[in-house]
C-alpha cells in the first residue's frame, strides 16, 4: 500500500480507515511469519503452534434431548453378570467362636490379569515312508515361528493400539521373562503381515465401492528421516491411512485407486480433463489414440512421451503458472482408473476445503467454514459486533441444516438456499469479513451439498478424530525407517479404527486372524463394511 501524499490533510474518517488497513496488513504479516515459523519447526522436527480452541458450533447446535420421565436415575445393571468365572475359591474362617452356625458363603468377584511366559515344547512325530522320505507332523494352526499367536497378539495390541514404543515394549517383554531381542521384536511387528496389509486394502476398496460418502483429512508424518503426509479416508464404518511424500491432487487420486496401479482413458477421464481445462488438442490426442489402458506408471509415461504430451513444458501466457498438461492428463487417467474399477460410484467426498481433495462430488465442512469467521482479527467495536452477528447467523443456519438432514423436504430446501444467499451476500462494512463471506458464497454448491444428499455429514470431525492416532504415533515413536514398517503402521492403525467403528475389539480381531486357541470367529472386515453401508 502506497503512503498518502499528505497525512495532515486527511480527515478523521480517512485516518481511521488508513489505520484499520494497516492493522489488517500487520495481522496478515503476523500470520505469514507464524506460518513460516511453523514450517521451519516442522522441517526441524519440532512442535508447531497449539491448535486454536474450537468454536463449539457443532455441539451447541445439537437438538436438546427431552427430559427423561421421572427424576429418579436409572438403576444400574449387574456388571458381574457379564463376567465369565474362571476359578472359584472358598475362603474359610479360621477358628469360628463356639456356638457359631454356618450360614453358607457370600460372593466377592475379583478381576485379575495373568501375565507370564508359557513355553510349549512340541514333540512332532516323524515317520519314514516306504519311499524313504520323512513325514513330520505339522504344527498346530496359528504357530508360524518360535513365538506363539498369543504373544504376537499382545505385541501388536500394545504397539499399535496402546502406542507403546519399541524400547519400552522390548523391556516389558524381557521383564516378564520372554527371551526376545530387538531384531526379533521388529520381525514380529513387520514380517509376515501380508494378510493384514491385504485386508486393510480390501477395507478401503469396500468403503469406496459401497459408501454413500467419505470424509478425508491429512496430517504430517515422518518416514526415512524425511517429512511426509498421512492421508485419512473413511466414514462411520471404516478408516484407512496412507503415508506418502506428497499431498497433491494426483497423490490423492492415486490413493483413491485403492491399490490398483493402472491408468485408464475413458469417458470419465476425458470429462475430468475438460473440467480441469486441459488443452483441447491434448484431450484430442488422448481420445483418438487406440490405446486406452496402461498397466503401470512406466507404460503411461511412455504413452505421454509418444504423444508428445510429456514434453509440453512451456505454457501459453494465459495459462502461465497453471498445472502442466502432463499432470492434468495423468490426473484424468487416474480418475478414469478409479471409475473403471467401480470406485466412488455416487460417493460424496467431504473435506476441509484443501485443494487436493476437490475431486468428483465434493462437499465442504461447515465447522472449518465457520472457523474462518471465528479466526478473523478484529480491531474496533464495530468489527467485533459484525463478527458476532455473522457467527450467530451461521450457527442458526447450521442448526437449520441439521434439522433438514433429519426431515428433508423440497420446500425447506428452497428456503435454506435463499437463506444462505442472504447471510453470505450481506455487507457488514468490515472489509475482511465481507471478502470472506463472498468467498464462502462462491462455495455455495459444496457447502449446501447436504440439500441434495441429506445423508452426508456437515463436518469432517470423524476424520480429524481418526488422524489423532497417527499424530500420537508420530509424537511417541517418531517416524518409520522402512517402507514395510510404514505400511504396517498405517494398516494396523486403520484396522484398529475400523474395528472400533464396527463394534469389534481389536484384541478379538487379532485373536481371530492369528488363530489364537478359543478365539472368536470374526468375518472379513470388508464384508461387514459392505453390509453396514448397504443398510445405511
N, C-alpha and C positions, 0 to 999 in steps of 0.2 A: 504494500500500500504506500503510495507516494504521499509525503507530508504536505499539508496545506500551505499555500503561499504566505498567508499572514494569519497567525493564530489569534492576534489581538482583535481582528475584525469578526471572528466567529461569534455567533450568538450562543446563548446558554444551551439551547436545544442542539445546535450543531456540535458544541463541545461535548455534551453528554453522549451524542451519537458516536463521536470520534472515540471517546473513552471506552464505550461499550465494544466498538470494533477492535480496539487494542486489547481489551480484556479477552475477547474471543480468540484473537491471534496468539496471545500469551498462553491461553488454555490449550490451544491446538499444539503449540510448540512444546508445552509440557507433556502432552500425551505422546508426541513424537519421540521426545527424549526418553520417556518412560518405556515406550515400546522398544527403542534401541537398547536401552539397558537390559530389558528382559531378554532380548535376543542375544546380547553379549553373555548374559548369565547362563542362558540355555546352551550356547556354544561351549562355555566353560564347564558345563555340567552342574551349575549351581541352581539354587531355588529361584523361582520367579516371584512376582508380586502376589500377595494374598488375594484371593477372589473377593469381589465385592459382594456384600450381603444381598441375597436375593430380595426382590420386591415383595414376594409373598402373594402375587396376584392369583396364582392358581389355587392355593388353599383358601384364600379369602373369598373366592367366588364359588366355592363348592356349596351346593344346597345344604342347608342345615337339616340334620336328621330330626324327625319328630320325636318328642319326649316319650320315653317308654311308659307304658301303662303301669301306674303304681310307683311309689317312690322307693320301695324296698329293692336292694340289689339282688341280682340273680344268684341263686345258690350255685356254688362251685361243685363240679363233679369229683368223683373219687379218682385221683390221679394214679393211685397204686393199682387200680383195677386194670390199667393198660400194661402193667409190667408183667414180664414172664419170670416166674420164680425159678432160679437155677439151683438153689440149695435151701434146705430147711434145717435149722439148728434149734435144739431145745436147750435152754439155759435154766439150770436148776438152782433152787435156793439152797444155800449151804446151811444145814442145821436149823430148820424152822423151829420156832418155840413149841414147847409141849402144848398139846391141846389144839394145835392149828389143824385146819381141814383143807385139803387140796381142792381148788376151785377151777382147775383147768389152766389154760395158757392164754396170754394176750399177745397179739401180733405186733411186731415192730419192724417195719420194712427198712432195709438199708441198701442203697445202691453203691456199688464199688466198681473199680476198674482193675483188671489184672493185666499187667504188662511184664512179660518175662520171655526169655528165649524159649523156643520149642524146637528142638533138634530131632529130626527123624532120619533114621538110617534105613533106606530102602534096600532090602535084600532081594535083588531081581534074579529070578530063576533063569538059568541058562540051559538050553537043550541043544544037543548036537543032532542035526537032522541026518537022515540017511545019506544025503549027498555030501556030508562033511561040514556044511555051513552051520554056524552057531545061531540059535534063536534065543534072543533075550527079551524078557518080559518088559513091556513098555511102562513108562512112568505114569502115574495117575493123571487125570485131566487137571490142568492148571499148573503143573510142575514143568517149567521150561528152563530151569537153571538151578543153581545151588541156593537160591533164595526163594522161599515159598510165596504163594499168592497172597497170604495174609500180610506178610511183611511188605510186599510190593504195594498192596492197597494202603497200608499205614504210611509208607513213604510218600506215595502220590497224594494222599489226602493232606498230609502236613505241609508238603512243599507247595502245592498249587492252591488248595482251599485255605489252608492255615497260614500261607505266606511265610513259612519258616525258611530262613536262609540255609544254604548248603552247609556252611561250617557248623551251625547250631544243630542241624538235623543229624549230621555225622557225629557230633559229640553226644547227642541224645542216644542214638543207636548204640554207640560204643559203651555208654554209661550203663545201659540196661543189659549188656552182655552180648551184643551182636558183634561178631568179628567181621568187620567190613572196612574197606579202605575208601578213600575219596573217589578213586577211579571207578571202583565197583558201584558206588552210590550214583555217580554220574551215569553209568550204564543203566542202572535201574530206572533212572528218570527219562533217559533219551532213547536207549536202544530197544529195538523190538516193539515200538509203539505204532506200527503201521496201521493196525486195526483202529486205534483211536484217531489217528490222522484221517483215515478214510471216513470214519463216522462223523467227524467234525465237518468234513467237506460235504458229506451227504446231508447233514443238518442244514447247511447253507442252501444246498440245492432244493431241499424240500421246502424251506421257507420262501425262496424266490419263486418256486413253482406254484405255491398254493396260497401265499399270504395276500390279503387284500391291501395291506400297507406295511411299510417298514420305516423305521427311523434310523438315522445314521449320524455318526459323530466321529471325531478323531482326537488323538492326543499324542504327545511326544513319546518316543521310545528310543532306547539305546541298543545298538547291535554292532558288534565288532568295533567297539570304541568309537562309534560314529552316531550322530543324531539321525533319527528316522521318525516315522509316523506310524501309529497303530490306528487302523480304521475299524470301527464297530458297525455291524449291520445286524438288525434284529427287530423283534416286535414283542408282543406279550407272551409268545410261546417259544422263542428261541433267541440265541445270541451267538454271534460269530466275530472273531477278531482276525485281522491280518496285518502284519507289520511289513512295511516297505520303506524304501528310501525317498519316496516322493508322495506328494498329496495333490497331484494334478488330476484333471478330469480323466485323462487317459488311464492313469493308475486306478482310479475308482472304477472305470469301466472294466478294466482287467480283473479286478476283484469280483465284480458282478458276474463274470463268466463262471464263477464257482468251480474252478479247476479245469475247465475246458481251455484248450490252447489254440483254437483255430480262429481264423479271420474270415468273415463271410460278407460278400457283396450281394445284398438282396434289396427288396423294396424298402424295408425298414432302414437299412443302411443308407440308401440314397436319400430317403426322406430326412434322415438326421443331417446329412451333409448339406442339403438345401436349407434346412432350418438354421444351421450354423454358418450359412452364407459362404459355402465353399465355391470357388470359381466354377462357373458353368462348364468351361472346356475340360476342367479336371474331372468333374462329375461325368461328363460325356465319355471321356476315355475309359473310366472305370465301368460305366454301364454297358458300353459297346463291346468290351473285351469278353471273349467266351469263358475265360477262367473266372470263377466266382468264389470258390472255396480254397483256402490255403491252410495247411495243417499247423503251421507254426510261424513265429516271427520272422525267421530267416526266409521262408518262402514268400511271405507278404512283402518284406523289404525288397527282395529280388524282383517281385512283380512291380513295385513302385519304381524301381530303377529302370526296368524295361520300358515302362510307360513314360519315363522322363519326369515323374512327379517328385521323386526324392531329390532331384537336382534343382527344384524350384526354391532357390534361397532368397532371391531378391523379390520384394513385393512392390506392387504399384503404389504410387504416392497415396492414393485414397485408402489403402489398407496397410500402410506402414505402421508397424507396431502391433499388428494383429497376429493371430495364431498362424503359423506356416501351413501351407496347403497340405504338406505331407502329414502333419499332425492331425488336421481335421479329417483327412481321408482315413487315417488309422483309427481315430475315434469312431468314425462311421462304420468301419469294418468290425470293430469291437462290439458296437451296438447291434450290428447285423448278426454277429455270433450269439449274443445274448438272446435275441429274438428267435434265432434259428433253433436254439435248444429249448424253446418254450418258457424261458425265464421271464419274470415280470410281465405276465400276460395282461393284467389290468391293474397293476400294483402302483400305488401312490408312494413316492419317496418323500418323507418329511424330514427336513433338515433345518439347520440354524442359519440359512442363507449363505453358507460358504459356497463359493462359485463352483467348486469341483463336483458338488452333489446335484447340481441343476441339470438333470437328465430325465427324460421320459415325463411321466405325470409327476409334477413336483408341487409339494405343499410346504409352507413355511411355519416355523414355530412362533406362536404368539408371545411366549414368555421372552424370547430373545428380542422380538419386535418392541415390546413394552420396555424392556431393559434399556434400549437405546434412548427412550424418552427419560427414563429414570436416571441415566448417567449424564444427561446434559448439564453443562456448567451454567449456573445462573448467577447474575451479578446485581440485580435490582429486585425490589419487591414485586414490580410488575411482571418480571420474568418468572419469579418463583410462583406467583399466583397463576400465571398462564400454564406453567408446567404442571402444577397440582390439578388444575381444571381438566387439562387434556388427559392426564393419567386417570382421573376419576371417570371420564367419559370412556376411556379404553377399558377400564375394569368393568364398568356396567355392560359395555358391549360384549366383553369376554364372557360374562355371566349369561348373557342372552344367547351366545353361541353354544354354551354348554346345554342350555335348555333346549335349543334347536336340535342338538345331537340326540337328545332323548326322545323328542317328538317332532320330527321334521315334517313340514307341510309346505306346499308351494307358496302360500300366502306369507308365511313367516320368512321364507327365503327372499322374496321380493322386498319385504320390509327391512330385513337386515342388510341387504345390498345397498338400499338407499341410505340407511343409517350410517353405513361405513363411509359413503361418499360425504355425508355431512360432517362427520368427525374429521376426516383426513384431508378435506379441502378447506377446513376452517382456517381463517387468518387471525393469528393472535397478536401480531405486531412484534413478536420475538423472532428475529430473523432466523436464527439457528433452528429453532423449533419448527418454524414454517417450512424450512428446507427439508427437515427430517420427515414431517408429515407428508410433504409432496413425494418424497422418496418412497415412503411406505404405501402411499396411494398408488404409485406405479406398480407395486407388487400385489394389487388387489386380487388378481386371479389366483395367486398362490396362497395368499392369506385367507381367502374365502373358498379354498378348495373343499372345505368341510361342508359347504352348502350343497355341493353336488355329490359328495361322498361322506355322509354323516358318520360312517363307521371309523374314519381315521381320527387319530388324536390331534389335539390342538397344540401340542408341545412335543419336545424331544427329551422330556425328563427321564424316560426309560433308558435312552441311550446314554445320557450323562450319568445315570446311576450304574449302568453296566461298565463304563470305561473306568470307573473308580478302582476296580480290582487291578486294572493294568497300571494305573497311576501308583497304587500302593506297591505293586510288584516292582515298579521302576525305582521307587524310593527305598524299598527294603533291600532288593537284590541287585540294583543297578541294571546292567544290560546283559545280553547273551553273547556268547563267543562264537557259536557255530550256527549254521543255518538250521540244522536239526533241532538244536536247543531252542531256537526262536520259534520254529514251527510247533514244537511240543508245548512250549509255554502258551502260545496263542490257542492251540487246540484244547488243552485241558482247561484253561480258564473259560473258554467258550462253552465247553461241555458242562462245566460246573454251573455256570449261569443258566444254561438251558435246562439242566436237571431241576434247579430251584424253581424255574418258571413252570415246569411240568409237574411240580409237587413230588419230585423224587429226590431222596437224599443222595448226595454224591458218594457217600460211603456204600450204600446199597448198589448204586450203579457200578462202581468199581468192583464190588464183590461179584456181580453178575458177569461182567466182562472178563475178569481174571479167573473165574470159575473157582471161587473160594468154596470149600465144602459147606453145604447148607445154605448157600446164597439164595436170594430172591431172584426169580426169573423176570428180567426187565426186557421188553421188546426193543428193537432198534428205535432210537430217538426220532429218526426221520418219519417213521410210521406214526408215532404219537403226534408229531407236529402237523402232519397232513390231516390227521383226524381232527385235531383241535381247530385248525384253520378252516376246515370244511364245516365244522359245527358252529363256527363263529365265536 
